[in-house]
Amino acid sequence: MAKRYYLGGAISTMSAQQWKQFQYTKDPDKIITKIIGRRFQEYRSRWKKASQLRCFQKYPIHLDFELHYGCNLRCPQCILQVDRRELQPHHPYSASRKPGRISLEKFKEIIDEGVANGLSSITLTVNNEPLMLPNLIDYAAYAKQKGVLDIIIITNGELLTEKLSKQIIESGVTKLYFSVDAANEETYKKIRKNGDFKTVVNNIAAFHSIRKKMKKQLPVTRVSFVKSKINEHEEKQFIEFWAKRADFISIQAFTSPAIGYSNEQPLMQEYHIDNKDLKELGPCPQPYQRLTIYHDGSVHPCCHWSGATLIVGNIHTDSIYAIWNSKRMKSLRKEINSRSASPQECRLCRQAVFGKQ
């Protein structure tokens, strides 16, 4: 049975065995455990138990931060390309809301509370391009200083420079993920609008060169491939091309961000493929693992686009501890994996994977 993997809002289509055999050129957790030690291994063990719904902890293991709104690319398959006027007024990207930013002071406050209560991992990206934030490194460095074990940045790689590469390596970031989805310029231009494939390839190569010169192993790098009608023909080529250019690779299933919006049908027709090996999805573990914080401070129980309308609190009025242990979250954990009572957002998530059934 195919297992469900949450990686940057997408879902892996590979079984656990296929994932390790074909998609990893290295095991990132083994690399990081050797460097950080037993504490990292213990954190991954807690993550696994939470993924299997075997334990509940008083604080999320992981937090996703959308530190600011916006991206330098205009990829058609992204939630940012849904007409903002169509979004519900409380949606973080609604035209009725001004783009925001999570201040470094508020971030520090959350990290301080989190580390004291077992927070072990953060991602400094949601649906934005984090390298656009001038002081991004200050956020990563503070989290590292305070004891966050796993610090992840997901980027399209277009804005990566030599200076920024050195800063990322020195800051304590453990994983640097590149969203690429292509093995050649032609395919890349179709998926990554306004992007340049050669720039990304050169930036990733330069990053590895700098890391080597600095005699560092972290952050480990990942290049991801969200499989769709546009690029599925070059999956093998992608693996062969990037296996020599990244520490590991992930193959993910396309999930539409446009369910219920005017661009739903064109996007599904152009991108969606039959995710037949995902027909058996296990229980969703996200409300047992993480919370996601958007640029406006709103807090959500998962990292998928459909969860953007499922708001469980706001960092400007509530603490993460209070939100995580709230009646709303307790109720959600009971409802989310129920066939009859799961929220509409959760049903839309499944529809985004499989299409209308």
Secondary structure, 3 states (H helix, E strand, C coil): CCCCCEECCEEECCCHHHHHHHHECCCHHHHHHHHHCHHHHHHHHHHHHHHCCCCCCCCCCEEEECCECCCCCCCCCCHHHCCHHHCCCCCCCCCCCCCCECCHHHHHHHHHHHHHCCCCEEECCCCCCHHHCCCHHHHHHHHHHHCCCEEEEEECCCCCCHHHHHHHHHHCCCEEEEECCCCCHHHHHHHCCCCCHHHHHHHHHHHHHHHHHCCCCCCEEEEEEEECCCCHHHHHHHHHHHCCCCCEEEEEECCCCCCCCCCHHHHHHHHCCCCHHHCCCCCCCHHHHEEEECCCCEEECCCCHHHHHCCCEECCCCCHHHHHCCHHHHHHHHHCCCCCCCCHHHHHHHHHHHCCC
